[in-house]
Amino acid sequence: MVQAVENLTALTLRLLARAAHPRLDQWDLVTCQVLAALPVPGRADLVSPHITDARLSLGIRRELLVDVVLGATLHLRARLGSSGDILAEPYPAAGDFRVERP
């Protein structure tokens, strides 16, 4: 059995598109413009290599996106999961998930 690498990346994103996640119930799959990607101290940054043309698709728990509109800026932390999906923290600590309206 391969052990997963503890990884986490702090991201600042502009929300471009949003749809129900095809495999995860209660999650949305979003496409974003990446404004910043920074390593989290003490964790590997496995997300940055998946940024293509300053864009990234990732899963975010739907409850976190209530009333969030396209064009909003998201500040969150995400990890590369064992399935290859990039996922935002499902239950972020206070201050680790913020939304700025456009």
Residue frames as qw, qx, qy, qz and C-alpha x, y, z in Angstrom:
[[0.000, 0.889, 0.457, 0.000, 0.00, 0.00, 0.00],
 [0.403, 0.369, -0.011, 0.838, 1.32, 3.43, -0.95],
 [0.253, -0.639, -0.482, 0.544, 1.05, 6.06, 1.75],
 [0.233, 0.872, 0.295, 0.313, -0.31, 9.46, 0.67],
 [0.448, 0.119, -0.189, 0.866, 2.01, 12.44, 0.95],
 [0.129, -0.767, -0.452, 0.437, 0.75, 15.12, 3.32],
 [0.316, 0.178, 0.318, 0.876, 0.29, 18.08, 1.00],
 [0.011, 0.834, 0.489, -0.256, -1.44, 21.43, 1.08],
 [0.358, 0.194, 0.242, 0.881, -1.23, 24.57, -1.04],
 [0.064, 0.650, 0.381, -0.655, -2.64, 28.02, -0.28],
 [0.311, 0.348, 0.616, 0.634, -4.48, 29.35, -3.32],
 [0.212, 0.544, 0.198, -0.787, -5.99, 32.64, -4.41],
 [0.272, 0.230, 0.830, 0.429, -8.40, 32.00, -7.28],
 [0.384, 0.232, -0.032, -0.893, -10.94, 33.78, -9.46],
 [0.523, 0.243, 0.797, -0.182, -14.03, 31.61, -9.97],
 [0.173, 0.280, -0.532, -0.780, -14.74, 31.14, -13.70],
 [0.649, -0.051, -0.550, -0.524, -17.11, 28.16, -13.89],
 [0.330, -0.202, 0.767, -0.512, -18.95, 25.81, -11.56],
 [0.723, -0.014, -0.492, -0.485, -20.82, 22.51, -11.93],
 [0.865, -0.383, 0.216, -0.241, -21.74, 19.51, -9.80],
 [0.142, -0.560, 0.809, 0.105, -18.72, 17.28, -9.21],
 [0.708, 0.185, -0.526, -0.433, -19.09, 14.14, -11.36],
 [0.642, 0.025, -0.753, 0.143, -17.93, 11.75, -8.61],
 [0.245, -0.085, -0.656, 0.709, -18.32, 13.48, -5.24],
 [0.243, -0.722, -0.607, -0.224, -21.78, 14.05, -3.80],
 [0.347, -0.883, -0.237, 0.208, -22.20, 17.47, -2.12],
 [0.448, -0.457, 0.282, 0.715, -19.16, 18.87, -3.98],
 [0.523, 0.828, 0.080, -0.183, -18.85, 21.18, -6.97],
 [0.721, 0.028, 0.293, 0.627, -16.12, 21.05, -9.60],
 [0.095, 0.949, 0.083, -0.290, -14.94, 24.59, -10.27],
 [0.693, 0.359, 0.126, 0.613, -12.62, 26.07, -12.86],
 [0.280, -0.912, -0.094, 0.283, -10.59, 29.02, -11.69],
 [0.471, 0.744, -0.235, 0.413, -7.96, 31.47, -12.78],
 [0.760, -0.381, -0.271, 0.451, -5.01, 31.08, -10.42],
 [0.029, 0.956, -0.064, 0.284, -3.95, 34.42, -8.95],
 [0.056, -0.685, 0.663, -0.296, -1.46, 32.96, -6.44],
 [0.946, -0.136, -0.290, -0.050, -0.27, 29.53, -5.28],
 [0.023, -0.715, 0.577, -0.394, 1.93, 29.31, -2.19],
 [0.601, -0.015, -0.783, 0.156, 3.24, 26.32, -0.27],
 [0.636, -0.697, -0.039, -0.329, 1.92, 25.77, 3.24],
 [0.007, 0.659, -0.695, 0.286, 4.82, 25.50, 5.71],
 [0.427, -0.263, 0.822, -0.271, 5.57, 21.90, 6.63],
 [0.750, 0.353, 0.519, -0.209, 3.53, 20.43, 3.76],
 [0.409, -0.018, 0.654, 0.637, 4.46, 19.41, 0.23],
 [0.401, 0.543, 0.001, -0.738, 3.05, 21.53, -2.62],
 [0.389, 0.078, 0.866, 0.303, 1.62, 18.96, -5.02],
 [0.379, 0.744, 0.496, -0.241, -1.04, 21.27, -6.47],
 [0.048, 0.784, -0.237, -0.572, 1.15, 23.84, -8.28],
 [0.204, -0.235, 0.805, 0.506, 2.34, 21.36, -10.94],
 [0.268, 0.472, 0.835, 0.091, -1.32, 20.90, -11.98],
 [0.168, 0.785, 0.167, -0.572, -1.80, 24.58, -12.82],
 [0.522, 0.233, 0.592, 0.568, -2.06, 24.90, -16.60],
 [0.142, 0.490, 0.339, 0.790, -2.12, 28.29, -18.31],
 [0.081, -0.153, 0.393, -0.903, -2.89, 29.92, -14.93],
 [0.705, -0.196, -0.185, -0.656, -6.04, 27.75, -14.64],
 [0.023, 0.155, -0.941, 0.300, -7.00, 25.00, -12.25],
 [0.677, -0.302, -0.404, -0.536, -10.00, 22.72, -11.76],
 [0.139, 0.153, -0.836, 0.508, -10.72, 21.56, -8.24],
 [0.447, -0.523, -0.701, -0.187, -13.46, 20.23, -6.01],
 [0.064, -0.232, 0.412, -0.879, -14.99, 22.44, -3.34],
 [0.024, -0.390, -0.877, 0.279, -17.66, 21.31, -0.89],
 [0.006, -0.594, -0.547, -0.590, -20.90, 22.87, -2.16],
 [0.396, -0.794, -0.433, 0.159, -21.86, 24.28, 1.24],
 [0.464, -0.444, 0.035, 0.766, -18.80, 26.57, 1.10],
 [0.190, 0.084, 0.473, 0.856, -19.99, 28.08, -2.18],
 [0.023, 0.734, 0.675, -0.079, -23.50, 29.14, -1.13],
 [0.078, 0.957, 0.199, -0.198, -24.19, 32.60, -2.64],
 [0.392, -0.503, 0.438, 0.634, -20.74, 32.72, -4.31],
 [0.616, 0.734, 0.152, -0.243, -21.00, 34.19, -7.82],
 [0.798, 0.313, 0.171, 0.486, -18.77, 33.78, -10.86],
 [0.284, 0.767, -0.086, 0.569, -15.93, 36.29, -10.79],
 [0.601, -0.781, 0.099, -0.139, -15.54, 36.09, -7.02],
 [0.342, 0.595, -0.667, 0.291, -12.03, 35.73, -5.58],
 [0.903, -0.379, -0.167, -0.113, -11.53, 32.67, -3.39],
 [0.054, 0.649, -0.687, 0.322, -8.81, 32.26, -0.78],
 [0.936, -0.217, 0.062, -0.270, -8.48, 28.60, 0.26],
 [0.206, -0.539, 0.814, 0.068, -6.16, 25.70, 0.86],
 [0.900, 0.251, -0.095, -0.343, -6.25, 22.58, -1.31],
 [0.463, -0.445, 0.760, 0.106, -4.53, 19.23, -1.62],
 [0.535, 0.308, -0.670, -0.412, -3.92, 16.62, -4.27],
 [0.804, -0.215, 0.372, -0.411, -5.91, 13.57, -3.24],
 [0.475, -0.257, 0.827, 0.158, -4.94, 9.93, -3.73],
 [0.625, 0.511, 0.589, -0.018, -7.47, 9.69, -6.60],
 [0.445, 0.177, 0.369, 0.796, -5.68, 12.48, -8.47],
 [0.054, -0.845, -0.423, -0.321, -8.42, 15.04, -7.73],
 [0.229, 0.196, -0.314, 0.900, -7.48, 18.42, -6.33],
 [0.396, -0.671, -0.612, -0.132, -9.77, 19.18, -3.40],
 [0.108, -0.639, 0.230, -0.726, -10.23, 22.23, -1.20],
 [0.052, 0.048, -0.830, 0.553, -10.19, 21.58, 2.53],
 [0.294, -0.481, -0.747, -0.353, -13.72, 20.33, 3.27],
 [0.463, -0.812, -0.355, 0.018, -13.95, 21.93, 6.72],
 [0.477, 0.474, -0.222, 0.706, -11.44, 24.79, 6.75],
 [0.407, -0.454, -0.459, 0.647, -10.42, 26.56, 9.94],
 [0.055, 0.936, 0.274, -0.214, -11.63, 30.13, 10.43],
 [0.038, -0.851, 0.307, 0.425, -9.76, 32.38, 8.03],
 [0.392, -0.254, 0.783, 0.410, -8.59, 29.54, 5.75],
 [0.246, 0.455, 0.742, 0.426, -11.55, 29.98, 3.36],
 [0.057, 0.591, 0.226, -0.773, -12.58, 33.48, 2.35],
 [0.405, 0.562, 0.608, 0.387, -14.60, 34.93, -0.52],
 [0.047, -0.436, 0.013, 0.899, -14.28, 38.41, -2.02],
 [0.511, 0.668, 0.521, -0.142, -17.22, 39.45, -4.15],
 [0.523, 0.280, 0.375, 0.713, -16.43, 40.80, -7.63]]
